């Protein structure tokens, strides 16, 4: 209850509040301060029904019923709540969504061992383009404001973060002779003359297609930008370049020294390995000679609650892993940073979650958009974040700016996003 109230009132609405336990509506009937009662019916005060979720000490699988009225409502029982200001348990609904409660009961994973994105009801999956917890908070504010016109809130300001996952820092350069010869041989068998020409040109002094870092540094607001570096190879899904590569270490140091925040991109299998996460973070700190407090898991893989517990143990304070994979939207139905709640320990934690709303690979690979439509999709999501004065966070990869292979024609997507966020249409 305390966490749900904090998210709705403090994190989203910017309203000071105090929770008091009462057993009878008479205890607050003559209350002078603006009041909201939870679990008690009232004709005079704003009242929200209580449906049982927030006062359970165990994580039980919930049979959630969704009613799509003014907005999607989550119901945890067949009870009907008449005579309340809101006819469903809005506090439990917000808590259920933001904690990703249903994931604690799933064993349904995709080919990369990630949670399937449609494991909940199909209806709820379809609503992930709505920041539903934010919608709930604004609805509470609307009713409170109608009852207490003088009530004030601390206004938020729209903000944004541009983030980069560096999985493969270079396409051709700084790879071992074996890997380079293997790539050339493969292209020879495929008669891919253009790829062979580009590789030879790069190896013998040309600019690597994935080396787009100077261009990024010239365009971005450094205080609003984060680079996440993958530095270890523990599976075939990890990059060929590791922290053992001197040119790669120099690149990481260069980005960090430029004033851009650098975070760890823990390797493919590390989401189930506490020591691996800690070790990779410590290696990155040695490379950039600075503390590392931010992370985003490779392939957006995580387990609840273990992965976030491991991140906390390693000293991570900010995580950017929560991001839709097959579409754009709001993974935990939030549009701003919030503290993570660990259901297994029934407590709020020290790590802050920064929801990522759009990923370049989602637009190109899964949504099958062309660059022009991708720009429109990004603008749509930015506009939603602006509506709620939220935080728009987008995920790019350096290769999506390379103008090679499947990314030909995609660099303007990044450029247009930067311009749109800075107010240039």
C-alpha positions as CSV (number, residue, x, y, z in Angstrom):
1,X,0.0,0.0,0.0
2,X,2.8,2.4,0.9
3,X,4.6,1.7,-2.4
4,X,1.5,2.1,-4.5
5,X,0.7,5.4,-2.8
6,X,4.3,6.6,-3.3
7,X,4.2,5.8,-7.1
8,X,0.9,7.4,-7.7
9,X,1.2,10.5,-5.5
10,X,4.8,11.2,-5.2
11,X,6.5,9.8,-8.3
12,X,3.8,10.6,-10.8
13,X,1.6,13.4,-9.4
14,X,4.1,15.2,-7.2
15,X,1.7,15.4,-4.2
16,X,2.7,15.2,-0.6
17,X,0.7,12.7,1.4
18,X,0.3,10.8,4.7
19,X,-1.2,7.4,5.2
20,X,-3.4,6.9,8.3
21,X,-5.2,3.7,9.3
22,X,-8.8,4.0,10.1
23,X,-11.6,1.5,10.8
24,X,-14.6,3.7,10.3
25,X,-15.5,6.4,7.8
26,X,-16.5,8.6,10.8
27,X,-12.8,8.9,11.7
28,X,-12.2,11.0,8.6
29,X,-15.6,12.5,7.9
30,X,-14.7,15.8,9.4
31,X,-11.1,15.8,8.1
32,X,-10.1,19.4,7.0
33,X,-7.2,18.3,4.7
34,X,-7.9,16.7,1.3
35,X,-8.6,13.0,1.9
36,X,-8.9,9.8,0.0
37,X,-10.2,6.6,1.6
38,X,-9.2,3.2,0.5
39,X,-11.4,0.2,1.3
40,X,-14.2,2.3,2.8
41,X,-17.2,3.6,1.0
42,X,-17.9,7.3,1.2
43,X,-20.3,9.7,-0.5
44,X,-18.4,12.9,0.6
45,X,-14.7,11.8,0.2
46,X,-13.0,10.2,-2.7
47,X,-13.1,6.5,-2.1
48,X,-11.4,3.5,-3.8
49,X,-12.4,-0.1,-3.2
50,X,-9.9,-2.7,-1.9
51,X,-9.8,-6.0,-3.7
52,X,-7.3,-7.9,-1.5
53,X,-4.1,-7.9,-3.5
54,X,-2.1,-5.3,-1.4
55,X,-2.8,-7.0,1.9
56,X,-1.6,-10.5,1.0
57,X,1.7,-11.8,2.3
58,X,2.2,-14.3,-0.5
59,X,2.6,-14.0,-4.3
60,X,-0.4,-15.8,-5.6
61,X,-1.3,-16.2,-9.2
62,X,-4.1,-13.8,-10.0
63,X,-7.0,-14.4,-12.3
64,X,-7.2,-10.9,-13.7
65,X,-10.3,-9.7,-15.4
66,X,-9.9,-6.7,-17.7
67,X,-12.8,-4.3,-18.4
68,X,-12.1,-1.7,-21.0
69,X,-14.2,1.3,-20.1
70,X,-12.8,4.8,-20.1
71,X,-9.5,3.0,-19.8
72,X,-8.6,-0.6,-19.1
73,X,-9.5,-1.6,-15.5
74,X,-8.0,-4.6,-13.7
75,X,-10.3,-6.6,-11.5
76,X,-9.0,-9.3,-9.1
77,X,-12.3,-10.8,-8.1
78,X,-15.9,-11.0,-9.2
79,X,-16.9,-8.5,-6.6
80,X,-18.8,-5.4,-7.7
81,X,-18.0,-2.1,-6.0
82,X,-20.9,0.3,-6.2
83,X,-21.0,3.6,-4.4
84,X,-17.3,4.3,-4.7
85,X,-15.7,7.2,-6.6
86,X,-13.9,4.5,-8.7
87,X,-15.4,1.0,-9.3
88,X,-12.2,-1.0,-9.2
89,X,-9.1,-1.3,-7.0
90,X,-6.9,1.2,-8.7
91,X,-4.1,0.9,-6.2
92,X,-3.8,-2.8,-6.6
93,X,-4.0,-2.5,-10.4
94,X,-1.1,0.0,-10.4
95,X,0.9,-2.2,-8.1
96,X,0.2,-5.3,-10.2
97,X,1.3,-3.6,-13.4
98,X,4.4,-1.7,-12.2
99,X,5.9,-4.8,-10.3
100,X,5.2,-7.1,-13.3
101,X,3.5,-9.3,-10.8
102,X,2.4,-11.9,-13.3
103,X,6.1,-12.7,-14.3
104,X,6.7,-14.2,-10.9
105,X,4.5,-17.1,-11.9
106,X,5.4,-17.7,-15.6
107,X,7.7,-20.3,-17.0
108,X,7.0,-19.2,-20.6
109,X,10.2,-18.0,-22.4
110,X,11.3,-17.4,-26.0
111,X,14.3,-18.7,-27.9
112,X,16.6,-16.4,-26.0
113,X,15.2,-17.4,-22.6
114,X,13.3,-14.1,-22.2
115,X,9.8,-13.8,-20.9
116,X,7.3,-14.1,-23.7
117,X,5.7,-10.6,-24.1
118,X,2.2,-11.9,-24.4
119,X,2.2,-14.2,-21.4
120,X,-0.6,-12.2,-19.7
121,X,-4.0,-11.9,-21.2
122,X,-4.0,-10.8,-24.9
123,X,-6.0,-7.8,-23.9
124,X,-3.4,-6.5,-21.4
125,X,-0.6,-7.2,-23.9
126,X,-2.4,-5.0,-26.4
127,X,-2.6,-2.1,-23.9
128,X,1.2,-1.8,-23.6
129,X,1.1,1.3,-25.8
130,X,-0.7,3.0,-23.0
131,X,1.2,4.2,-19.9
132,X,-1.7,2.8,-17.8
133,X,-0.3,3.5,-14.3
134,X,0.2,7.2,-15.4
135,X,-3.4,7.2,-16.6
136,X,-4.6,5.9,-13.3
137,X,-2.7,8.6,-11.4
138,X,-4.2,11.3,-13.6
139,X,-7.7,10.0,-13.0
140,X,-7.1,10.1,-9.3
141,X,-5.9,13.7,-9.7
142,X,-9.0,14.7,-11.7
143,X,-11.3,13.4,-9.0
144,X,-9.3,14.9,-6.1
145,X,-9.1,18.3,-8.0
146,X,-12.9,18.3,-8.5
147,X,-13.4,17.9,-4.7
148,X,-10.5,20.1,-3.6
149,X,-10.0,22.9,-6.2
150,X,-7.2,24.5,-4.2
151,X,-5.1,21.3,-4.2
152,X,-1.7,21.8,-5.9
153,X,0.8,19.4,-7.4
154,X,4.5,19.8,-8.3
155,X,4.6,19.9,-12.1
156,X,7.0,17.6,-13.9
157,X,9.0,18.6,-17.0
158,X,9.3,16.5,-20.1
159,X,12.8,15.0,-20.5
160,X,14.5,12.4,-22.6
161,X,17.5,10.0,-22.7
162,X,19.3,8.8,-25.8
163,X,20.9,5.4,-25.0
164,X,23.3,3.2,-27.1
165,X,24.0,-0.5,-26.7
166,X,27.4,-1.2,-28.0
167,X,27.3,-4.9,-28.9
168,X,29.7,-4.8,-31.8
169,X,31.9,-1.7,-31.7
170,X,33.5,-2.3,-35.1
171,X,32.3,-4.3,-38.1
172,X,35.7,-5.1,-39.6
173,X,38.5,-3.5,-37.7
174,X,40.4,-4.8,-34.6
175,X,39.3,-8.4,-35.0
176,X,41.6,-11.4,-34.9
177,X,43.2,-12.6,-38.2
178,X,41.2,-15.9,-37.9
179,X,37.9,-14.0,-37.6
180,X,38.8,-11.6,-40.5
181,X,39.9,-14.4,-42.8
182,X,36.7,-16.4,-41.9
183,X,34.5,-13.4,-42.8
184,X,36.3,-12.9,-46.1
185,X,36.0,-16.6,-47.0
186,X,32.3,-16.6,-46.2
187,X,31.7,-13.6,-48.5
188,X,33.8,-15.2,-51.2
189,X,31.6,-18.3,-51.2
190,X,28.5,-16.0,-51.3
191,X,30.1,-13.9,-54.1
192,X,29.4,-10.8,-52.0
193,X,31.8,-8.6,-53.8
194,X,30.6,-5.3,-52.2
195,X,31.1,-6.7,-48.7
196,X,34.6,-8.0,-49.6
197,X,35.5,-4.6,-51.1
198,X,34.2,-2.7,-48.0
199,X,36.0,-5.1,-45.6
200,X,39.4,-4.8,-47.4
201,X,39.0,-1.0,-47.7
202,X,38.4,-0.8,-44.0
203,X,41.1,-3.2,-42.9
204,X,43.7,-1.3,-44.9
205,X,42.9,2.2,-43.5
206,X,39.4,3.1,-44.2
207,X,36.7,4.1,-41.7
208,X,34.9,1.2,-40.1
209,X,31.1,1.4,-40.9
210,X,30.3,0.9,-37.2
211,X,32.6,3.6,-36.1
212,X,29.9,6.3,-35.9
213,X,31.0,7.6,-32.4
214,X,32.3,11.0,-33.5
215,X,29.1,11.7,-35.3
216,X,27.0,10.8,-32.3
217,X,29.2,13.0,-30.0
218,X,28.6,15.9,-32.3
219,X,24.8,15.6,-32.3
220,X,23.7,14.5,-28.8
221,X,23.3,16.4,-25.5
222,X,25.9,14.6,-23.5
223,X,24.0,15.0,-20.2
224,X,21.1,13.1,-21.8
225,X,23.1,10.3,-23.3
226,X,24.2,6.9,-22.0
227,X,26.4,4.3,-23.6
228,X,26.2,0.6,-22.5
229,X,29.2,-1.4,-23.4
230,X,29.3,-5.2,-23.8
231,X,32.8,-6.2,-22.7
232,X,32.8,-10.0,-22.3
233,X,32.2,-12.9,-24.7
234,X,30.6,-15.9,-22.9
235,X,28.4,-17.1,-25.7
236,X,28.0,-16.9,-29.5
237,X,25.4,-14.1,-28.9
238,X,28.0,-11.9,-27.3
239,X,30.3,-9.6,-29.4
240,X,33.7,-10.5,-30.8
241,X,35.3,-7.5,-29.2
242,X,36.0,-7.7,-25.5
243,X,37.8,-5.6,-22.8
244,X,41.0,-7.4,-23.9
245,X,41.0,-5.3,-27.0
246,X,43.1,-2.2,-26.6
247,X,41.3,-0.2,-29.3
248,X,38.0,-1.1,-27.6
249,X,39.2,0.0,-24.2
250,X,40.4,3.3,-25.7
251,X,36.9,3.8,-27.2
252,X,35.2,3.2,-23.9
253,X,37.6,5.7,-22.2
254,X,37.0,8.2,-25.0
255,X,33.2,8.1,-24.6
256,X,33.5,8.4,-20.8
257,X,36.0,11.2,-20.9
258,X,33.7,13.1,-23.3
259,X,31.2,13.6,-20.4
260,X,28.7,10.9,-21.5
261,X,27.6,8.4,-18.8
262,X,28.9,4.9,-19.4
263,X,27.0,1.8,-18.2
264,X,27.6,-2.0,-18.2
265,X,25.9,-4.2,-20.8
266,X,26.1,-7.5,-18.9
267,X,26.7,-10.5,-21.3
268,X,24.2,-12.9,-22.7
269,X,24.2,-15.5,-19.9
270,X,24.9,-13.1,-17.0
271,X,21.2,-12.5,-16.1
272,X,21.3,-15.7,-14.0
273,X,24.9,-15.2,-12.7
274,X,25.6,-12.8,-9.8
275,X,29.4,-13.1,-9.9
276,X,29.4,-12.6,-13.7
277,X,27.5,-9.3,-13.4
278,X,29.8,-8.0,-10.6
279,X,32.9,-9.0,-12.5
280,X,32.0,-7.4,-15.7
281,X,31.0,-4.2,-14.0
282,X,34.4,-4.1,-12.1
283,X,36.3,-4.6,-15.4
284,X,34.4,-1.8,-17.1
285,X,35.2,0.5,-14.1
286,X,38.9,-0.3,-14.6
287,X,38.7,0.5,-18.3
288,X,37.1,3.9,-17.8
289,X,38.6,4.7,-14.4
290,X,35.2,5.7,-13.0
291,X,32.4,4.1,-11.0
292,X,29.7,2.4,-13.0
293,X,26.2,2.7,-11.6
294,X,24.0,2.0,-14.7
295,X,23.2,-1.2,-16.6
296,X,21.1,-2.7,-19.4
297,X,21.1,-6.5,-19.8
298,X,22.2,-7.9,-23.1
299,X,19.2,-9.0,-25.3
300,X,17.0,-7.4,-22.6
301,X,17.1,-10.6,-20.6
302,X,16.2,-10.7,-16.9
303,X,14.5,-12.9,-14.3
304,X,12.4,-11.6,-11.4
305,X,13.6,-11.1,-8.8
306,X,17.1,-12.6,-9.3
307,X,18.6,-10.3,-12.0
308,X,17.8,-7.1,-10.2
309,X,19.0,-8.5,-6.9
310,X,22.3,-9.3,-8.6
311,X,22.5,-5.8,-10.0
312,X,21.9,-4.3,-6.6
313,X,24.5,-6.5,-5.1
314,X,27.0,-5.3,-7.7
315,X,26.4,-1.7,-6.8
316,X,24.1,-0.8,-9.8
317,X,21.8,2.1,-9.0
318,X,20.0,2.6,-12.4
319,X,18.8,0.0,-14.8
320,X,17.4,0.4,-18.3
321,X,16.5,-3.2,-19.2
322,X,12.7,-2.9,-19.2
323,X,11.9,-2.3,-22.9
324,X,9.4,-3.9,-25.2
325,X,11.0,-6.2,-27.8
326,X,8.4,-6.7,-30.5
327,X,6.8,-3.3,-30.4
328,X,7.2,0.2,-28.9
329,X,5.4,1.0,-25.6
330,X,5.5,0.8,-21.9
331,X,6.8,-2.5,-20.4
332,X,5.7,-1.7,-16.9
333,X,3.1,0.8,-18.0
334,X,5.2,3.7,-16.6
335,X,6.6,6.7,-18.4
336,X,9.2,7.9,-15.9
337,X,11.8,6.5,-13.5
338,X,10.7,4.7,-10.4
339,X,12.2,2.6,-7.6
340,X,12.0,-1.2,-8.1
341,X,9.8,-3.2,-5.7
342,X,11.0,-6.7,-5.0
343,X,7.9,-8.9,-4.4
344,X,10.0,-11.8,-3.0
345,X,11.1,-9.6,-0.1
346,X,8.0,-7.5,-0.1
347,X,10.1,-4.3,-0.1
348,X,11.1,-1.3,-2.1
349,X,14.7,-1.4,-3.2
350,X,17.6,0.9,-3.9
351,X,17.7,0.4,-7.7
352,X,15.8,2.9,-10.0
353,X,14.2,1.5,-13.1
354,X,14.3,3.7,-16.3
355,X,11.7,2.3,-18.7
356,X,12.9,2.3,-22.3
357,X,10.1,3.0,-24.7
358,X,11.5,2.4,-28.2
359,X,14.3,0.2,-29.6
360,X,15.7,0.5,-33.1
361,X,15.6,-3.3,-33.6
362,X,12.0,-3.4,-32.6
363,X,11.1,-0.9,-35.3
364,X,13.2,-2.6,-38.1
365,X,13.2,-6.3,-37.2
366,X,9.9,-7.0,-35.5
367,X,7.5,-4.2,-36.5
368,X,8.9,-4.3,-40.1
369,X,8.8,-0.6,-40.5
370,X,10.6,1.4,-43.1
371,X,12.7,4.4,-41.9
372,X,10.0,6.9,-42.7
373,X,7.3,5.0,-40.7
374,X,9.8,4.4,-37.9
375,X,10.3,8.2,-37.6
376,X,6.5,8.6,-37.3
377,X,6.3,5.8,-34.6
378,X,9.1,7.5,-32.6
379,X,7.4,10.8,-32.8
380,X,4.1,9.3,-31.7
381,X,5.8,7.9,-28.6
382,X,7.6,11.1,-27.8
383,X,4.3,13.0,-28.0
384,X,2.7,10.6,-25.6
385,X,5.6,11.2,-23.1
386,X,5.1,14.9,-23.6
387,X,1.4,14.6,-22.8
388,X,2.3,13.2,-19.3
389,X,5.5,15.3,-18.9
390,X,7.3,12.0,-18.7
391,X,10.8,10.7,-19.6
392,X,11.2,9.4,-23.1
393,X,14.0,6.9,-23.3
394,X,15.1,5.4,-26.7
395,X,17.6,2.6,-27.4
396,X,19.8,2.7,-30.5
397,X,22.7,0.5,-31.5
398,X,25.8,1.9,-33.3
399,X,25.2,-0.4,-36.2
400,X,21.8,1.1,-36.9
401,X,23.6,4.3,-37.9
402,X,26.1,2.4,-40.1
403,X,24.1,2.5,-43.4
404,X,25.1,-1.1,-44.1
405,X,23.1,-4.3,-44.7
406,X,19.6,-4.1,-43.2
407,X,20.4,-0.7,-41.8
408,X,20.8,1.1,-45.1
409,X,18.6,4.3,-45.0
410,X,18.2,4.2,-41.2
411,X,20.7,6.8,-40.0
412,X,18.1,9.6,-40.6
413,X,15.9,7.9,-38.0
414,X,18.5,8.8,-35.3
415,X,19.1,12.2,-36.8
416,X,15.4,13.0,-36.9
417,X,14.8,11.8,-33.4
418,X,17.5,14.1,-32.1
419,X,16.0,17.1,-34.0
420,X,12.5,16.3,-32.9
421,X,13.5,16.0,-29.2
422,X,15.3,19.3,-29.4
423,X,12.2,21.0,-30.8
424,X,13.2,21.1,-34.4
425,X,10.5,19.6,-36.6
